[in-house]
Amino acid sequence: MPRARKHPIPWFVLAMIMAFITMSTVQIIWLRSSIQMKKQIFTDNVFHSLSQVGDIATRPTTGILQLELEALSQEQAQSNSSLVQQGNATIGGGLDEVDARMLRRFDAFHLDSLIGKSLEQHGIEIPWVMGVFDRYGQPVRLAETDEKYRPNLEVTAFQTAAETLSIRLHFPSLPRHLLYSLLGQFALTGLMLSIIAWGFFSAVIGAARGKRIDRIRRDLMNNLTHELKTPISTIGLASEALGDPDMLKDPDGTKHYIALIKEENKRLAVLVENVLQASLADSGKMQLFLQPVNAHDLIKEVLRNLAIQIRKRGGKVELHLDASNPLIEADRIHFTNVIFNLVDNALKYSSGDPMLTISTVQATDGLELRFQDNGIGIGKEHLGKVFDRLYRVPTGNVHDVKGFGLGLSYVKTVVDRHNGTIRVESELEQGSTFVLLLPQ
């Protein structure tokens, strides 16, 4: 036979991690490519705009524009200062005739407006800063408010030549603009990675949970087989003994074997009932036939039925039924099973002679029942799971405690269906107390 895989989950987890890393890497590369593409498109549009501006500024002029240029030339000739202030812009003095003529052309063309319109035509509407630099890299036209951007303009790639001068642009908000333009893609990428991560963790948790449930089910089948095998074997042996002709001469022996068969048959009935009720509770098909029930009478009835088991284990039960009104609206059969399961748990999980105290008190919200035992107790790490289906608390040094992890789950379901609550108070080696509160 081929050997079964012992550790499927680690390989599965590794595969999921590799898939998640691969998808994340692909998404990051895609985003980087998108940013680079956006930046390249932006750069091309800026260069096209600057190229248009440079062509217009250096194109030969005639007519009215030529007259404006001559007037500007006369105004500059009459100025004796080495630095002329024009609005917010500065023009450096000591320029040669070629540079001065080009600056006059820029003024005549209203260079700022020309650049703005050209950028808008290419879809660029973010703030920009313009400076004109000479052949030595010194600014000859730069607004005073933009002086702080001079280092950026000196190294910017966005520039075009206009004879011996260069027109340079800087976009202070360019990085933020590129990020905002890809905000939708970032959001989509984040959503996809979140979905992948959620699916990954859900799959891992589901696989781990499935493995745990498989182990619990195997334990359930092993325990169920053991529990069925014992009474079946006992009944079989008793039946063979009764079939012996010599048993007709031994009335006491006959009564003993008949009582043994009845007891084991009752044990089988309880086992089948527990499994059946747990199945009904799990499928949601549990039906309740509510009627007025005296909780005190049910407790006493269950204890009478379990009297033999209690005596065999050397147990003792104390009753403190102090509730003034023990009547509740309940399904008699299911509520009897609840009491039976709680008493049976107290007997099974005792390391010595079982000592069980059952008490009732009248609460403001209804009837409170307490089942307090002197058993092995439950660790804090297990308290939140004792009512889970198929969950069994480790029994430590108490051996041969057989169960299916169905009893307390069934109890919780029945109490919930009665609109009641149940909780457990317990510490290791200090016993456990199950507290039920049922409305009246």
Secondary structure, DSSP 8 states (H G I E B T S, - for coil): -----S-HHHHHHHHHHHHHHHHHHHHHHHHHHHHHHHHHHHHHHHHHHHHHHHHHHHS---THHHHHHHHHHHHHHH---SEEEETTEEEESS--HHHHHHHHHHHHTTHHHHHHHHHHHTT--S--EEEEE-TTS-EEEE-GGGGGGHHHHHH-S-EEEETTEEEEEE-TTHHHHHHHHTHHHHHHHHHHHHHHHHHHHHHHHHHHHHHHHHHHHHHHHHHHHHHHHHHHHHHHHHHHHHTSGGGGG-HHHHHHHHHHHHHHHHHHHHHHHHHHHHHHHHHT-----EEEEEHHHHHHHHHHHTHHHHHHTT-EEEEEE--S--EEEEEHHHHHHHHHHHHHHHHHT-SSS-EEEEEEEEETTEEEEEEEE-S----HHHHTTTTSTT-----TT-------S-HHHHHHHHHHHTT-EEEEEE-TTS-EEEEEEE--
